[in-house]
């Protein structure tokens, strides 16, 4: 007789993965459920949720807002993160670690505190109206440290002699950046763009405090949860976003591996 | 020597990193078309000096001129120099062809002309057919050649080489030395070569500058550096040198009588200006210029007594280390192993006589 033996570590790992992902997988499951309440037993298969989602102009508008903010934030944050990472890895300067610490601070400060502080400054001190621009500004603050960390690990890996060599071969700093630094850092730059986009797209607290009449998707979704009949389109939207996120994560992970391989020093 | 013979002129150049004087008030010239080496132990300032020539470091004081042009305000990308880096610095995102063509962009040559130059360069480094390879598909020696070709296609007036053979194994290094010398003769460009390997410097160079602690100690041809070093540091850095302390006695007809404590007096030739009697000196003798015998040699040669302390076997020759009273280190004697000698250790402990011709020794300032 064959007895199935599961070693405790494996059991723990299986439990861990189930605990993480089963709740998430319930969302796509219920998005096809023909009911306004997300409970078992399921009622029947329907695409009404998806139809409702496509027909809802305010939802589509929120999605558009989030995409715009996400794309803008990822580009600005990655540009700033790249500059910071180059400064951190290329140059020795006085007060480097306090400066780095300041850039990293949003990683550890609760975003609620950051959001309230920004709100006070924008409204009370400078009297700037709340728009998608203010949301984007808040998101950039949160995204830059992530971008910098990703790009620093990429830039630290490559020989500083390469930039000197380019300089020596007749290219100034600007052309050296475009012909050497940028192409070598490219996998990291793409990873940073994807990561910043995801963070911005998903961010709720900053967006909740800093948005005016134009809402981003997470804020819009939160406001919809009060109405039971709005649940199916919301679940449909959640499932769609989940599908897109999985694709983005897979692509960025693939790029990261590709980057690690192409950066490998050759055998001597 | 006319101005036109010198391609590089280094005028009282110093480079300080905080309290460290990496290069300390150094002046010398490098001639057009010569293979010039900067030789010295690590940390002696040779690489800093090379980086000053390339423009990566600016001298704290002093001026460098290359082909008559002062370089202090010229950035690296505008200098008539190209460098072969110690790490080779082959661009990992480009293939061999693109690496070699990197410096040609500014010359706007057109595709066909660029391709022709790259092909020629691949020919020169004996790597035709390797154009499409990426840097991680090359061996150390091949990367080194690509780095060389990449620098040479820019047609620099001076090629700077920063220990380019350091990462190669001994066999490959010797092959590359010969090849490097041939390439230098073919292209006729001035090479400035940094190395800590004295044998490498001696085989390759027309002239060598021996550096220590930021200063140039001696600039000379290989033979002169070996046979007529100007100080103890150069003598001991290049090859092995036996040192006997003494005091100058009588000087006449280019010969000096040097008193060396309990060993009596030795005859030595004085190169150049005759030292004053009474000055302390060092008698320096190369191991291969010492003879070893059981019997006391005749009076026409200098001789002293000692005892064999140890034997080092090098295959073609052996070094016998002879302990001599009054010398801090045992004197090394090199003997060719002209016959098969299966064991030399039976000589250890035996008393022997060492002797040398008066012309074989060099007098160095103490």
HADDOCK unambig.tbl for C-alpha pairs under 7 A between the chains (distance, minus, plus):
assign (segid A and resid 161 and name CA) (segid B and resid 89 and name CA) 5.55 0.50 0.50
assign (segid A and resid 162 and name CA) (segid B and resid 89 and name CA) 4.99 0.50 0.50
assign (segid A and resid 162 and name CA) (segid B and resid 91 and name CA) 6.42 0.50 0.50
assign (segid A and resid 165 and name CA) (segid B and resid 89 and name CA) 6.48 0.50 0.50
assign (segid A and resid 167 and name CA) (segid B and resid 76 and name CA) 6.20 0.50 0.50
assign (segid A and resid 167 and name CA) (segid B and resid 77 and name CA) 5.02 0.50 0.50
assign (segid A and resid 168 and name CA) (segid B and resid 76 and name CA) 5.48 0.50 0.50
assign (segid A and resid 168 and name CA) (segid B and resid 77 and name CA) 5.08 0.50 0.50
assign (segid A and resid 168 and name CA) (segid B and resid 82 and name CA) 5.91 0.50 0.50
assign (segid A and resid 168 and name CA) (segid B and resid 83 and name CA) 6.77 0.50 0.50
assign (segid A and resid 169 and name CA) (segid B and resid 77 and name CA) 6.26 0.50 0.50
assign (segid A and resid 169 and name CA) (segid B and resid 82 and name CA) 6.51 0.50 0.50
assign (segid A and resid 169 and name CA) (segid B and resid 103 and name CA) 4.82 0.50 0.50
assign (segid A and resid 170 and name CA) (segid B and resid 77 and name CA) 3.98 0.50 0.50
assign (segid A and resid 170 and name CA) (segid B and resid 78 and name CA) 6.14 0.50 0.50
assign (segid A and resid 170 and name CA) (segid B and resid 103 and name CA) 6.10 0.50 0.50
assign (segid A and resid 171 and name CA) (segid B and resid 77 and name CA) 5.57 0.50 0.50
assign (segid A and resid 172 and name CA) (segid B and resid 77 and name CA) 6.01 0.50 0.50
assign (segid A and resid 184 and name CA) (segid B and resid 93 and name CA) 6.46 0.50 0.50
assign (segid A and resid 265 and name CA) (segid B and resid 136 and name CA) 6.40 0.50 0.50
assign (segid A and resid 266 and name CA) (segid B and resid 135 and name CA) 6.70 0.50 0.50
assign (segid A and resid 266 and name CA) (segid B and resid 136 and name CA) 3.95 0.50 0.50
assign (segid A and resid 266 and name CA) (segid B and resid 137 and name CA) 6.77 0.50 0.50
assign (segid A and resid 267 and name CA) (segid B and resid 136 and name CA) 6.85 0.50 0.50
assign (segid A and resid 267 and name CA) (segid B and resid 139 and name CA) 6.68 0.50 0.50
assign (segid A and resid 268 and name CA) (segid B and resid 139 and name CA) 5.71 0.50 0.50
assign (segid A and resid 268 and name CA) (segid B and resid 140 and name CA) 4.83 0.50 0.50
